[in-house]
Amino acid sequence: MKPNKSTAVATWMLEHLTFGSGNEALSGDLLEELHLGRSATWYWRQVCSAIAAGVWSRLRDYALPLVFCAGWISLYPGWRYLSNAELAHRMPQDWTALSWPWSALLPLGHGLVPALTFVWLGFLVYVLARPKILNEVSAPSLLWGLSTSLNVLLVSTMLLLRHFRQSRVDLRSLMREDFYSAFHLLWLSVPLALSLLAALSSTVARAPRLMRRQRLSRMRFMGRVQRSVQSDPIG
Amino acid sequence: MREHTYLGEFELMILLTILHLGDEVYGVPLSRELSRLRGADVPIGSVYAALDRLELKGLIASTLGESTPERGGRAKRYFRVTAQGLRSVRETRKVLSRLWKSLPAVREDLV
């Protein structure tokens, strides 16, 4: 069968919706089979199967960090309870009487420090529990992961506060024991989960296995460029 | 301690098929041969997913080849088994042979 509009759509989907590194070769193989007499139905089935295989392959890389994040965040109420008991006697009794910017920074720090230390602790537990990652990832990558988690936590918390402004949740809400609680306001634990996931994924993305995959993709891209230069009649 | 690369059933079949077909093997003949040997259609996408895994493990290597009009100008990707891949196949065969030999005689129907 010759390629038609339907198979052209399928080819486009294959080349844009799959994460694998050999998309060009794969679509070439499928087109060759189509040319040799396979049906459009067979072609579509192969394309859908290839997309599903690509998505599954990518999900497997992030499945463990996702499961770990969900499990770790569920421990936060306990951590908050412990850290609050520790921090309570260190806080000034009347912090609102302090001058700006301390009046604003104090609740911010009081709310964020336990959250951030919790996220960083989770990050370290994950990395230490997997010595293979620890051996493969450099110190700057680990620092990059910690820094990313801080940024994500700050930005997502600010966005949440902005979102809650209408329901009278302000900066002082950060001081509440249950601000990041998974029980009281379940979805406020989203910044924590995002922050931890950002730290893990930015570090895992620098692990050699994925770097090698990126290197293979680059190598194939350079191969294509080289071939196109060689086949250029002007050159 | 030496680190082993354990092969899944499908990965082992792919490695053996590449060895069987020789150097000039790319996706189409590979998936056709696999389908013939298994007696069922093997999705080419699954073959490529396994090939990517094997390449990341260093058991196979690939190079881009020529493109033809029937492929819409897309290059072929040729695969070959690396020395590490060969070692892994031999190791797996040894382990499987030992396992088969260790089966009790009364279970001959399994062999």
Chai-1 contact restraints between the chains, C-beta under 6 A:
chainA,res_idxA,chainB,res_idxB,connection_type,confidence,min_distance_angstrom,max_distance_angstrom,comment,restraint_id
A,G20,B,Y48,contact,1.0,0.0,6.0,A-B,restraint_1
A,G20,B,D52,contact,1.0,0.0,6.0,A-B,restraint_2
A,G22,B,Y48,contact,1.0,0.0,6.0,A-B,restraint_3
A,G22,B,R77,contact,1.0,0.0,6.0,A-B,restraint_4
A,E24,B,R74,contact,1.0,0.0,6.0,A-B,restraint_5
A,A25,B,R77,contact,1.0,0.0,6.0,A-B,restraint_6
A,L26,B,Y48,contact,1.0,0.0,6.0,A-B,restraint_7
A,S27,B,R74,contact,1.0,0.0,6.0,A-B,restraint_8
A,G28,B,R71,contact,1.0,0.0,6.0,A-B,restraint_9
A,G28,B,R74,contact,1.0,0.0,6.0,A-B,restraint_10
A,D29,B,G27,contact,1.0,0.0,6.0,A-B,restraint_11
A,D29,B,V28,contact,1.0,0.0,6.0,A-B,restraint_12
A,D29,B,I44,contact,1.0,0.0,6.0,A-B,restraint_13
A,L31,B,R71,contact,1.0,0.0,6.0,A-B,restraint_14
A,L31,B,G72,contact,1.0,0.0,6.0,A-B,restraint_15
A,E32,B,V28,contact,1.0,0.0,6.0,A-B,restraint_16
A,E32,B,E70,contact,1.0,0.0,6.0,A-B,restraint_17
A,E32,B,R71,contact,1.0,0.0,6.0,A-B,restraint_18
A,H35,B,E70,contact,1.0,0.0,6.0,A-B,restraint_19
A,Q46,B,P43,contact,1.0,0.0,6.0,A-B,restraint_20
A,Q46,B,I44,contact,1.0,0.0,6.0,A-B,restraint_21
A,S49,B,P43,contact,1.0,0.0,6.0,A-B,restraint_22
A,S49,B,G45,contact,1.0,0.0,6.0,A-B,restraint_23
A,A50,B,G45,contact,1.0,0.0,6.0,A-B,restraint_24
A,A53,B,G45,contact,1.0,0.0,6.0,A-B,restraint_25
A,A53,B,S46,contact,1.0,0.0,6.0,A-B,restraint_26
A,A53,B,A49,contact,1.0,0.0,6.0,A-B,restraint_27
A,S57,B,A49,contact,1.0,0.0,6.0,A-B,restraint_28
A,G223,B,L64,contact,1.0,0.0,6.0,A-B,restraint_29
